[in-house]
Amino acid sequence: MKTGELNLTVMGLLDAANTALRPPRADPSRVTPVCGKCIVVSGHDLKDLDELLKQTAGKGINVYTHGEMLPVTPIPS
């Protein structure tokens, strides 16, 4: 029981950390690569990804990551 209670507490902390920026929602996202400069993000730090997206906005730099980072709805190619 003690292990289960600790697990529940940890899962709550992880959920709070992953939804601190904004609640999850489906956003459109391109699923095919485009020509140009890019940054590939690996890992699970949503805060860092948020900062990277802000810093690269409007600069012609494409940011790619894996499906676990953000729930998305693919943009038709």
N, CA, C and O atoms as a CHARMM CRD file, in Angstrom:
* protein
*
  308
    1    1 MET  N      0.82600  -1.18700   0.00000 PROA 1      0.00000
    2    1 MET  CA     0.00000   0.00000   0.00000 PROA 1      0.00000
    3    1 MET  C      0.87100   1.25100   0.00000 PROA 1      0.00000
    4    1 MET  O      0.56600   2.22900  -0.68300 PROA 1      0.00000
    5    2 LYS  N      1.95400   1.21400   0.76700 PROA 2      0.00000
    6    2 LYS  CA     2.81700   2.39300   0.85600 PROA 2      0.00000
    7    2 LYS  C      3.45200   2.69700  -0.50700 PROA 2      0.00000
    8    2 LYS  O      3.55600   3.85700  -0.90500 PROA 2      0.00000
    9    3 THR  N      3.87800   1.63500  -1.22100 PROA 3      0.00000
   10    3 THR  CA     4.46600   1.82400  -2.55200 PROA 3      0.00000
   11    3 THR  C      3.43300   2.39400  -3.51500 PROA 3      0.00000
   12    3 THR  O      3.75000   3.28400  -4.30400 PROA 3      0.00000
   13    4 GLY  N      2.21400   1.89800  -3.46000 PROA 4      0.00000
   14    4 GLY  CA     1.15900   2.40700  -4.32800 PROA 4      0.00000
   15    4 GLY  C      0.84500   3.86700  -4.05300 PROA 4      0.00000
   16    4 GLY  O      0.62700   4.64500  -4.98200 PROA 4      0.00000
   17    5 GLU  N      0.82000   4.24300  -2.77500 PROA 5      0.00000
   18    5 GLU  CA     0.56500   5.64000  -2.41300 PROA 5      0.00000
   19    5 GLU  C      1.68500   6.55300  -2.92600 PROA 5      0.00000
   20    5 GLU  O      1.42800   7.64900  -3.42300 PROA 5      0.00000
   21    6 LEU  N      2.93400   6.08200  -2.79800 PROA 6      0.00000
   22    6 LEU  CA     4.07100   6.86600  -3.28700 PROA 6      0.00000
   23    6 LEU  C      3.99500   7.00400  -4.80900 PROA 6      0.00000
   24    6 LEU  O      4.25800   8.07700  -5.35300 PROA 6      0.00000
   25    7 ASN  N      3.63500   5.91600  -5.49000 PROA 7      0.00000
   26    7 ASN  CA     3.49600   5.94800  -6.94300 PROA 7      0.00000
   27    7 ASN  C      2.44400   6.97500  -7.35200 PROA 7      0.00000
   28    7 ASN  O      2.66300   7.74700  -8.28500 PROA 7      0.00000
   29    8 LEU  N      1.31700   6.98900  -6.66800 PROA 8      0.00000
   30    8 LEU  CA     0.25400   7.93100  -6.97600 PROA 8      0.00000
   31    8 LEU  C      0.72200   9.37900  -6.77500 PROA 8      0.00000
   32    8 LEU  O      0.40700  10.25800  -7.57800 PROA 8      0.00000
   33    9 THR  N      1.46900   9.61500  -5.70800 PROA 9      0.00000
   34    9 THR  CA     2.01000  10.95300  -5.44700 PROA 9      0.00000
   35    9 THR  C      2.96800  11.38400  -6.55800 PROA 9      0.00000
   36    9 THR  O      2.88900  12.51000  -7.05000 PROA 9      0.00000
   37   10 VAL  N      3.87500  10.48200  -6.95000 PROA 10     0.00000
   38   10 VAL  CA     4.85200  10.79900  -8.00100 PROA 10     0.00000
   39   10 VAL  C      4.15500  11.05800  -9.33100 PROA 10     0.00000
   40   10 VAL  O      4.51100  12.00000 -10.03900 PROA 10     0.00000
   41   11 MET  N      3.16400  10.23300  -9.68000 PROA 11     0.00000
   42   11 MET  CA     2.43900  10.44000 -10.93700 PROA 11     0.00000
   43   11 MET  C      1.72300  11.79300 -10.93000 PROA 11     0.00000
   44   11 MET  O      1.65200  12.45400 -11.96500 PROA 11     0.00000
   45   12 GLY  N      1.19500  12.20900  -9.78300 PROA 12     0.00000
   46   12 GLY  CA     0.56600  13.52000  -9.67100 PROA 12     0.00000
   47   12 GLY  C      1.55500  14.64600  -9.88300 PROA 12     0.00000
   48   12 GLY  O      1.23700  15.64700 -10.52500 PROA 12     0.00000
   49   13 LEU  N      2.75800  14.48400  -9.34400 PROA 13     0.00000
   50   13 LEU  CA     3.79800  15.50200  -9.53300 PROA 13     0.00000
   51   13 LEU  C      4.22900  15.58300 -10.99700 PROA 13     0.00000
   52   13 LEU  O      4.41900  16.67700 -11.53000 PROA 13     0.00000
   53   14 LEU  N      4.38300  14.43200 -11.64400 PROA 14     0.00000
   54   14 LEU  CA     4.75400  14.42200 -13.06400 PROA 14     0.00000
   55   14 LEU  C      3.66400  15.05900 -13.92200 PROA 14     0.00000
   56   14 LEU  O      3.96700  15.81500 -14.84600 PROA 14     0.00000
   57   15 ASP  N      2.41100  14.76300 -13.62700 PROA 15     0.00000
   58   15 ASP  CA     1.30700  15.35500 -14.37600 PROA 15     0.00000
   59   15 ASP  C      1.29400  16.87200 -14.20200 PROA 15     0.00000
   60   15 ASP  O      1.09700  17.61000 -15.16800 PROA 15     0.00000
   61   16 ALA  N      1.50100  17.33100 -12.98000 PROA 16     0.00000
   62   16 ALA  CA     1.52500  18.77700 -12.72700 PROA 16     0.00000
   63   16 ALA  C      2.65700  19.45200 -13.49300 PROA 16     0.00000
   64   16 ALA  O      2.48400  20.54900 -14.02500 PROA 16     0.00000
   65   17 ALA  N      3.81700  18.79500 -13.54900 PROA 17     0.00000
   66   17 ALA  CA     4.95500  19.37000 -14.27300 PROA 17     0.00000
   67   17 ALA  C      4.69700  19.40900 -15.76900 PROA 17     0.00000
   68   17 ALA  O      5.07900  20.37300 -16.43300 PROA 17     0.00000
   69   18 ASN  N      4.05600  18.38300 -16.31400 PROA 18     0.00000
   70   18 ASN  CA     3.82100  18.32000 -17.75500 PROA 18     0.00000
   71   18 ASN  C      2.67000  19.18900 -18.22000 PROA 18     0.00000
   72   18 ASN  O      2.54300  19.44100 -19.41800 PROA 18     0.00000
   73   19 THR  N      1.83300  19.65000 -17.31700 PROA 19     0.00000
   74   19 THR  CA     0.72900  20.51300 -17.70800 PROA 19     0.00000
   75   19 THR  C      0.89700  21.92600 -17.16200 PROA 19     0.00000
   76   19 THR  O     -0.04400  22.71900 -17.19400 PROA 19     0.00000
   77   20 ALA  N      2.08900  22.24700 -16.66200 PROA 20     0.00000
   78   20 ALA  CA     2.33700  23.57200 -16.07300 PROA 20     0.00000
   79   20 ALA  C      2.27500  24.67800 -17.12900 PROA 20     0.00000
   80   20 ALA  O      1.83700  25.78700 -16.82400 PROA 20     0.00000
   81   21 LEU  N      2.70000  24.40100 -18.35200 PROA 21     0.00000
   82   21 LEU  CA     2.70500  25.42100 -19.40100 PROA 21     0.00000
   83   21 LEU  C      1.29400  25.70900 -19.88500 PROA 21     0.00000
   84   21 LEU  O      0.90900  26.86800 -20.04100 PROA 21     0.00000
   85   22 ARG  N      0.53400  24.66900 -20.12000 PROA 22     0.00000
   86   22 ARG  CA    -0.85300  24.78300 -20.54600 PROA 22     0.00000
   87   22 ARG  C     -1.46600  23.39500 -20.49500 PROA 22     0.00000
   88   22 ARG  O     -0.74700  22.39900 -20.57100 PROA 22     0.00000
   89   23 PRO  N     -2.77400  23.31400 -20.36700 PROA 23     0.00000
   90   23 PRO  CA    -3.41300  21.99200 -20.39900 PROA 23     0.00000
   91   23 PRO  C     -3.20000  21.34300 -21.76300 PROA 23     0.00000
   92   23 PRO  O     -3.14200  22.05100 -22.76900 PROA 23     0.00000
   93   24 PRO  N     -3.08300  20.02300 -21.82500 PROA 24     0.00000
   94   24 PRO  CA    -2.91100  19.35400 -23.12100 PROA 24     0.00000
   95   24 PRO  C     -4.09100  19.64600 -24.04400 PROA 24     0.00000
   96   24 PRO  O     -5.23700  19.71800 -23.60000 PROA 24     0.00000
   97   25 ARG  N     -3.80000  19.81200 -25.32300 PROA 25     0.00000
   98   25 ARG  CA    -4.83900  19.99700 -26.33300 PROA 25     0.00000
   99   25 ARG  C     -4.28800  19.52800 -27.67100 PROA 25     0.00000
  100   25 ARG  O     -3.07200  19.47700 -27.85800 PROA 25     0.00000
  101   26 ALA  N     -5.14400  19.19700 -28.57500 PROA 26     0.00000
  102   26 ALA  CA    -4.71300  18.77900 -29.91000 PROA 26     0.00000
  103   26 ALA  C     -4.40900  20.02300 -30.73300 PROA 26     0.00000
  104   26 ALA  O     -5.25600  20.90600 -30.87000 PROA 26     0.00000
  105   27 ASP  N     -3.20600  20.09000 -31.27800 PROA 27     0.00000
  106   27 ASP  CA    -2.77800  21.20000 -32.12900 PROA 27     0.00000
  107   27 ASP  C     -2.38600  20.65700 -33.49400 PROA 27     0.00000
  108   27 ASP  O     -1.85600  19.54900 -33.58300 PROA 27     0.00000
  109   28 PRO  N     -2.63700  21.41800 -34.57100 PROA 28     0.00000
  110   28 PRO  CA    -2.18100  20.97300 -35.88400 PROA 28     0.00000
  111   28 PRO  C     -0.65800  20.96000 -35.94600 PROA 28     0.00000
  112   28 PRO  O      0.01100  21.82300 -35.37700 PROA 28     0.00000
  113   29 SER  N     -0.13000  19.97200 -36.64100 PROA 29     0.00000
  114   29 SER  CA     1.32800  19.86300 -36.76600 PROA 29     0.00000
  115   29 SER  C      1.68300  19.16200 -38.06900 PROA 29     0.00000
  116   29 SER  O      1.04000  18.18900 -38.46200 PROA 29     0.00000
  117   30 ARG  N      2.70800  19.66700 -38.72700 PROA 30     0.00000
  118   30 ARG  CA     3.19800  19.02800 -39.95400 PROA 30     0.00000
  119   30 ARG  C      3.91400  17.73300 -39.56700 PROA 30     0.00000
  120   30 ARG  O      4.67900  17.71300 -38.60300 PROA 30     0.00000
  121   31 VAL  N      3.67100  16.66000 -40.30600 PROA 31     0.00000
  122   31 VAL  CA     4.33400  15.39600 -40.01900 PROA 31     0.00000
  123   31 VAL  C      5.34000  15.01000 -41.10300 PROA 31     0.00000
  124   31 VAL  O      5.94200  13.93800 -41.03700 PROA 31     0.00000
  125   32 THR  N      5.52400  15.87400 -42.09800 PROA 32     0.00000
  126   32 THR  CA     6.52500  15.63700 -43.13200 PROA 32     0.00000
  127   32 THR  C      7.59500  16.71600 -43.02900 PROA 32     0.00000
  128   32 THR  O      7.27900  17.87100 -42.74300 PROA 32     0.00000
  129   33 PRO  N      8.86800  16.35600 -43.25900 PROA 33     0.00000
  130   33 PRO  CA     9.93400  17.35700 -43.15300 PROA 33     0.00000
  131   33 PRO  C      9.85200  18.39100 -44.27200 PROA 33     0.00000
  132   33 PRO  O      9.29700  18.12800 -45.33900 PROA 33     0.00000
  133   34 VAL  N     10.41100  19.56400 -44.01100 PROA 34     0.00000
  134   34 VAL  CA    10.51900  20.61200 -45.02400 PROA 34     0.00000
  135   34 VAL  C     11.98700  21.00800 -45.13900 PROA 34     0.00000
  136   34 VAL  O     12.76200  20.83400 -44.19800 PROA 34     0.00000
  137   35 CYS  N     12.35900  21.53500 -46.28700 PROA 35     0.00000
  138   35 CYS  CA    13.74600  21.95200 -46.50300 PROA 35     0.00000
  139   35 CYS  C     14.08200  23.14200 -45.61700 PROA 35     0.00000
  140   35 CYS  O     13.23100  23.98600 -45.34100 PROA 35     0.00000
  141   36 GLY  N     15.32300  23.19700 -45.18100 PROA 36     0.00000
  142   36 GLY  CA    15.77900  24.33600 -44.39600 PROA 36     0.00000
  143   36 GLY  C     16.48600  23.91700 -43.12500 PROA 36     0.00000
  144   36 GLY  O     16.64800  22.73000 -42.84200 PROA 36     0.00000
  145   37 LYS  N     16.90100  24.91400 -42.36700 PROA 37     0.00000
  146   37 LYS  CA    17.58600  24.66800 -41.09600 PROA 37     0.00000
  147   37 LYS  C     16.60800  24.04300 -40.11000 PROA 37     0.00000
  148   37 LYS  O     15.41000  24.32500 -40.13200 PROA 37     0.00000
  149   38 CYS  N     17.15200  23.18100 -39.23700 PROA 38     0.00000
  150   38 CYS  CA    16.26400  22.55300 -38.27000 PROA 38     0.00000
  151   38 CYS  C     16.99900  22.22300 -36.97600 PROA 38     0.00000
  152   38 CYS  O     18.22700  22.16700 -36.92100 PROA 38     0.00000
  153   39 ILE  N     16.20900  22.01000 -35.95800 PROA 39     0.00000
  154   39 ILE  CA    16.69300  21.52100 -34.67100 PROA 39     0.00000
  155   39 ILE  C     15.84000  20.30900 -34.33500 PROA 39     0.00000
  156   39 ILE  O     14.61300  20.36900 -34.41500 PROA 39     0.00000
  157   40 VAL  N     16.48500  19.20500 -33.95900 PROA 40     0.00000
  158   40 VAL  CA    15.77300  18.00200 -33.54800 PROA 40     0.00000
  159   40 VAL  C     15.84200  17.92800 -32.02800 PROA 40     0.00000
  160   40 VAL  O     16.92600  17.93700 -31.44500 PROA 40     0.00000
  161   41 VAL  N     14.67600  17.85400 -31.39200 PROA 41     0.00000
  162   41 VAL  CA    14.59800  17.82100 -29.93500 PROA 41     0.00000
  163   41 VAL  C     14.34000  16.39000 -29.48800 PROA 41     0.00000
  164   41 VAL  O     13.38500  15.75300 -29.93100 PROA 41     0.00000
  165   42 SER  N     15.19800  15.89300 -28.60800 PROA 42     0.00000
  166   42 SER  CA    15.00500  14.58800 -28.00200 PROA 42     0.00000
  167   42 SER  C     14.94900  14.80300 -26.49700 PROA 42     0.00000
  168   42 SER  O     15.70000  15.61300 -25.95300 PROA 42     0.00000
  169   43 GLY  N     14.08800  14.10200 -25.84600 PROA 43     0.00000
  170   43 GLY  CA    13.94600  14.28100 -24.40900 PROA 43     0.00000
  171   43 GLY  C     12.51000  14.60400 -24.07400 PROA 43     0.00000
  172   43 GLY  O     11.63000  14.48800 -24.92700 PROA 43     0.00000
  173   44 HSD  N     12.26100  15.00600 -22.84700 PROA 44     0.00000
  174   44 HSD  CA    10.89000  15.21400 -22.40600 PROA 44     0.00000
  175   44 HSD  C     10.69300  16.51600 -21.64600 PROA 44     0.00000
  176   44 HSD  O      9.73900  16.63100 -20.87600 PROA 44     0.00000
  177   45 ASP  N     11.55000  17.48600 -21.83300 PROA 45     0.00000
  178   45 ASP  CA    11.42600  18.72700 -21.07600 PROA 45     0.00000
  179   45 ASP  C     10.55800  19.71500 -21.84100 PROA 45     0.00000
  180   45 ASP  O     11.03400  20.39900 -22.74700 PROA 45     0.00000
  181   46 LEU  N      9.28900  19.78600 -21.47400 PROA 46     0.00000
  182   46 LEU  CA     8.34500  20.64800 -22.18300 PROA 46     0.00000
  183   46 LEU  C      8.68900  22.12100 -22.01700 PROA 46     0.00000
  184   46 LEU  O      8.46700  22.90800 -22.93700 PROA 46     0.00000
  185   47 LYS  N      9.22000  22.50600 -20.87500 PROA 47     0.00000
  186   47 LYS  CA     9.59700  23.91200 -20.63700 PROA 47     0.00000
  187   47 LYS  C     10.70400  24.30900 -21.61000 PROA 47     0.00000
  188   47 LYS  O     10.63600  25.37400 -22.22400 PROA 47     0.00000
  189   48 ASP  N     11.71900  23.46400 -21.75400 PROA 48     0.00000
  190   48 ASP  CA    12.79200  23.75800 -22.70200 PROA 48     0.00000
  191   48 ASP  C     12.27400  23.83500 -24.13000 PROA 48     0.00000
  192   48 ASP  O     12.68500  24.71100 -24.89200 PROA 48     0.00000
  193   49 LEU  N     11.37700  22.92700 -24.50100 PROA 49     0.00000
  194   49 LEU  CA    10.80500  22.95500 -25.84500 PROA 49     0.00000
  195   49 LEU  C     10.02500  24.24500 -26.06500 PROA 49     0.00000
  196   49 LEU  O     10.12600  24.86000 -27.12600 PROA 49     0.00000
  197   50 ASP  N      9.25500  24.65300 -25.07900 PROA 50     0.00000
  198   50 ASP  CA     8.49500  25.90400 -25.16700 PROA 50     0.00000
  199   50 ASP  C      9.43800  27.08600 -25.39500 PROA 50     0.00000
  200   50 ASP  O      9.18100  27.93000 -26.25400 PROA 50     0.00000
  201   51 GLU  N     10.51700  27.14700 -24.63600 PROA 51     0.00000
  202   51 GLU  CA    11.49200  28.24400 -24.79100 PROA 51     0.00000
  203   51 GLU  C     12.15300  28.20400 -26.16400 PROA 51     0.00000
  204   51 GLU  O     12.35400  29.24700 -26.78600 PROA 51     0.00000
  205   52 LEU  N     12.49100  27.00800 -26.63900 PROA 52     0.00000
  206   52 LEU  CA    13.11200  26.86500 -27.95700 PROA 52     0.00000
  207   52 LEU  C     12.17100  27.33200 -29.05900 PROA 52     0.00000
  208   52 LEU  O     12.59600  28.01500 -29.99000 PROA 52     0.00000
  209   53 LEU  N     10.90900  26.97100 -28.96000 PROA 53     0.00000
  210   53 LEU  CA     9.93500  27.39800 -29.97100 PROA 53     0.00000
  211   53 LEU  C      9.77400  28.91300 -29.97800 PROA 53     0.00000
  212   53 LEU  O      9.64200  29.51700 -31.04300 PROA 53     0.00000
  213   54 LYS  N      9.78400  29.52800 -28.80800 PROA 54     0.00000
  214   54 LYS  CA     9.70600  30.99500 -28.73500 PROA 54     0.00000
  215   54 LYS  C     10.93700  31.63700 -29.37300 PROA 54     0.00000
  216   54 LYS  O     10.81500  32.62200 -30.10100 PROA 54     0.00000
  217   55 GLN  N     12.11400  31.08600 -29.10400 PROA 55     0.00000
  218   55 GLN  CA    13.35900  31.66900 -29.60700 PROA 55     0.00000
  219   55 GLN  C     13.52400  31.49800 -31.11400 PROA 55     0.00000
  220   55 GLN  O     14.19400  32.30800 -31.75400 PROA 55     0.00000
  221   56 THR  N     12.92600  30.45800 -31.68900 PROA 56     0.00000
  222   56 THR  CA    13.08400  30.21500 -33.12500 PROA 56     0.00000
  223   56 THR  C     11.91700  30.74300 -33.95500 PROA 56     0.00000
  224   56 THR  O     11.96200  30.68700 -35.18400 PROA 56     0.00000
  225   57 ALA  N     10.88500  31.24700 -33.31000 PROA 57     0.00000
  226   57 ALA  CA     9.70100  31.72900 -34.02900 PROA 57     0.00000
  227   57 ALA  C     10.06700  32.80900 -35.04100 PROA 57     0.00000
  228   57 ALA  O     10.73400  33.78800 -34.70600 PROA 57     0.00000
  229   58 GLY  N      9.62500  32.62200 -36.28100 PROA 58     0.00000
  230   58 GLY  CA     9.84400  33.61000 -37.32700 PROA 58     0.00000
  231   58 GLY  C     11.25300  33.65700 -37.87700 PROA 58     0.00000
  232   58 GLY  O     11.57200  34.56600 -38.64300 PROA 58     0.00000
  233   59 LYS  N     12.10900  32.71400 -37.51700 PROA 59     0.00000
  234   59 LYS  CA    13.50500  32.73100 -37.97000 PROA 59     0.00000
  235   59 LYS  C     13.80300  31.68700 -39.03800 PROA 59     0.00000
  236   59 LYS  O     14.95600  31.52600 -39.43900 PROA 59     0.00000
  237   60 GLY  N     12.77500  30.97500 -39.50300 PROA 60     0.00000
  238   60 GLY  CA    12.98100  29.98300 -40.55600 PROA 60     0.00000
  239   60 GLY  C     13.67500  28.72300 -40.08100 PROA 60     0.00000
  240   60 GLY  O     14.26200  28.00100 -40.88800 PROA 60     0.00000
  241   61 ILE  N     13.62200  28.44400 -38.79600 PROA 61     0.00000
  242   61 ILE  CA    14.22700  27.23300 -38.23800 PROA 61     0.00000
  243   61 ILE  C     13.10000  26.27700 -37.86200 PROA 61     0.00000
  244   61 ILE  O     12.22400  26.61000 -37.06400 PROA 61     0.00000
  245   62 ASN  N     13.13700  25.08100 -38.45200 PROA 62     0.00000
  246   62 ASN  CA    12.12600  24.07000 -38.17000 PROA 62     0.00000
  247   62 ASN  C     12.52700  23.28400 -36.92300 PROA 62     0.00000
  248   62 ASN  O     13.68900  22.91000 -36.76900 PROA 62     0.00000
  249   63 VAL  N     11.57700  23.03800 -36.04500 PROA 63     0.00000
  250   63 VAL  CA    11.83600  22.26700 -34.82700 PROA 63     0.00000
  251   63 VAL  C     11.07000  20.95700 -34.92400 PROA 63     0.00000
  252   63 VAL  O      9.85200  20.94900 -35.10500 PROA 63     0.00000
  253   64 TYR  N     11.79700  19.84700 -34.80100 PROA 64     0.00000
  254   64 TYR  CA    11.19800  18.51500 -34.86500 PROA 64     0.00000
  255   64 TYR  C     11.35700  17.83700 -33.51400 PROA 64     0.00000
  256   64 TYR  O     12.36800  18.02000 -32.83600 PROA 64     0.00000
  257   65 THR  N     10.36300  17.05900 -33.12300 PROA 65     0.00000
  258   65 THR  CA    10.42100  16.29000 -31.88900 PROA 65     0.00000
  259   65 THR  C      9.61600  15.01400 -32.06600 PROA 65     0.00000
  260   65 THR  O      9.07400  14.76500 -33.14300 PROA 65     0.00000
  261   66 HSD  N      9.53500  14.21300 -31.02800 PROA 66     0.00000
  262   66 HSD  CA     8.80200  12.95700 -31.11700 PROA 66     0.00000
  263   66 HSD  C      7.37500  13.12800 -30.59400 PROA 66     0.00000
  264   66 HSD  O      7.06400  14.11800 -29.93300 PROA 66     0.00000
  265   67 GLY  N      6.53000  12.17500 -30.89100 PROA 67     0.00000
  266   67 GLY  CA     5.11100  12.28600 -30.61200 PROA 67     0.00000
  267   67 GLY  C      4.72700  12.38400 -29.15100 PROA 67     0.00000
  268   67 GLY  O      3.61300  12.80500 -28.84200 PROA 67     0.00000
  269   68 GLU  N      5.61700  12.00600 -28.23700 PROA 68     0.00000
  270   68 GLU  CA     5.27400  12.07100 -26.82500 PROA 68     0.00000
  271   68 GLU  C      5.31400  13.49800 -26.28300 PROA 68     0.00000
  272   68 GLU  O      4.76400  13.76800 -25.21500 PROA 68     0.00000
  273   69 MET  N      5.95500  14.40600 -27.00200 PROA 69     0.00000
  274   69 MET  CA     6.12100  15.76300 -26.47800 PROA 69     0.00000
  275   69 MET  C      4.81700  16.54400 -26.46100 PROA 69     0.00000
  276   69 MET  O      4.49700  17.18500 -25.46000 PROA 69     0.00000
  277   70 LEU  N      4.06800  16.50200 -27.53800 PROA 70     0.00000
  278   70 LEU  CA     2.82600  17.27400 -27.61400 PROA 70     0.00000
  279   70 LEU  C      1.78200  16.49600 -28.38500 PROA 70     0.00000
  280   70 LEU  O      2.09700  15.88500 -29.40600 PROA 70     0.00000
  281   71 PRO  N      0.53700  16.50500 -27.91400 PROA 71     0.00000
  282   71 PRO  CA    -0.51600  15.89900 -28.71600 PROA 71     0.00000
  283   71 PRO  C     -0.80500  16.78800 -29.91800 PROA 71     0.00000
  284   71 PRO  O     -0.95600  18.00100 -29.77100 PROA 71     0.00000
  285   72 VAL  N     -0.88100  16.19600 -31.10100 PROA 72     0.00000
  286   72 VAL  CA    -1.06200  16.99500 -32.31100 PROA 72     0.00000
  287   72 VAL  C     -2.07200  16.34800 -33.24600 PROA 72     0.00000
  288   72 VAL  O     -2.37700  15.16000 -33.14000 PROA 72     0.00000
  289   73 THR  N     -2.57200  17.14500 -34.14700 PROA 73     0.00000
  290   73 THR  CA    -3.36900  16.67500 -35.26100 PROA 73     0.00000
  291   73 THR  C     -2.55400  16.96400 -36.52300 PROA 73     0.00000
  292   73 THR  O     -2.26000  18.12700 -36.79700 PROA 73     0.00000
  293   74 PRO  N     -2.17800  15.93200 -37.30600 PROA 74     0.00000
  294   74 PRO  CA    -1.32900  16.16600 -38.47900 PROA 74     0.00000
  295   74 PRO  C     -1.97200  17.12800 -39.47600 PROA 74     0.00000
  296   74 PRO  O     -3.18300  17.09400 -39.69300 PROA 74     0.00000
  297   75 ILE  N     -1.14500  17.98800 -40.08000 PROA 75     0.00000
  298   75 ILE  CA    -1.57400  18.86400 -41.16600 PROA 75     0.00000
  299   75 ILE  C     -1.44400  18.06400 -42.46300 PROA 75     0.00000
  300   75 ILE  O     -0.37700  17.50700 -42.71800 PROA 75     0.00000
  301   76 PRO  N     -2.47700  17.98600 -43.28200 PROA 76     0.00000
  302   76 PRO  CA    -2.34900  17.24900 -44.54000 PROA 76     0.00000
  303   76 PRO  C     -1.24500  17.83100 -45.41000 PROA 76     0.00000
  304   76 PRO  O     -1.12300  19.05100 -45.52100 PROA 76     0.00000
  305   77 SER  N     -0.42500  16.95700 -46.04100 PROA 77     0.00000
  306   77 SER  CA     0.65600  17.47400 -46.89000 PROA 77     0.00000
  307   77 SER  C      0.16800  17.83200 -48.26000 PROA 77     0.00000
  308   77 SER  O      0.95100  18.28100 -49.09700 PROA 77     0.00000
